[in-house]
Amino acid sequence: MTLILTASDLAATVDMNATIEAIEASLVDQAKGSANQPGPLSMGLPGIESRYLVMAAASAPRGLVASKLLSDIPSNAEAGLPTQRSSIILADQNTGETLALLDGRVPTRTRTAAMSAVASRHLARPESHVLGLVGAGALAIAHVEALRAVLPIDTVVVWSRTNATLDAFRRAVEHTGLEVIRALEIRDVFDTSDVVCTLTPAIVPVVSGRWFRDGQHVNAVGARPRPDHREVDSEAMRRSRVVVDSLDTAVAKSGDLLLAIQEGALTLDDVAGELGQVVAGDARGRESAKQVTLFNSVGMGLQDLAIGRILYDAALERGLGTRIDLSA
């Protein structure tokens, strides 16, 4: 039987702390070779801007094989539709049975924030307490929850293009008791923040490395998964010790990295390594209190597999979702 899980089913089962721990464990699995994370397949069609990405992973410790189809369709915005849509399939590693089909919105947002939390746990200064956010939408709200789980965050400095989005953000995080400070310009976010998460679907850089301060950690998260789109400029990459989620994924679809390499700001050899290698102790992360570190977050199937395991198990326990016999 296959369990169909809608966005509302999944929202009821999210556990950020458990997701962070599962993501971290899966990264170690990747580094040690007990999980398989191939590079993504990115497809396009003549004459249209849309891209279709297939992100897959297999994990012996999690007992799963997972695949996500991500459709990136910028023109959807004109029709008031989401510009990115995705679905995740989970299959039993041993039998190949399709266990579940998940709407991708909630898992993607949650695992992305959890990945930033793992990166911040291992790359930011442990005393970091001011969180900066470039963007104030649903992903920013998830990042507040995730970063509070790994660092002593007491203040959030946030920039948003619109007052309405900022007001919604304030209401969503009000229960945390955090001090929320509005930044009038993106540059202002970097003036006082210890950790900054960039969360905009930028095509051209909106963040300059000239703004980085000594000791800062940056999670570059928001740019679309395309080799010609980026959120941070070449100076940002040049100034930072750069860690990626997956090198194969980054060289396939990270404009932040690829365009900086094309412009001569750094080489592929300058990348410190994958986050899983840092977590496992096989690569060095932060080397000094003054060093600037940057996590280039693009997204990979192993993250979807890790959170998929948690959400599927929780849904079974709570009796959520709809069961369908696909072989009938």
Helices and strands as residue ranges (DSSP letters): E 2-5, H 7-11, H 16-32, E 35-36, E 41-44, E 51-59, E 64-72, G 74-79, E 84-92, E 98-103, H 105-123, E 130-134, H 138-148, E 155-159, H 163-173, G 174-176, E 179-182, H 186-192, E 195-198, G 209-211, E 217-220, H 234-239, E 241-244, H 247-253, H 255-262, G 268-270, E 273-274, H 275-280, E 293-296, H 301-318, E 322-324
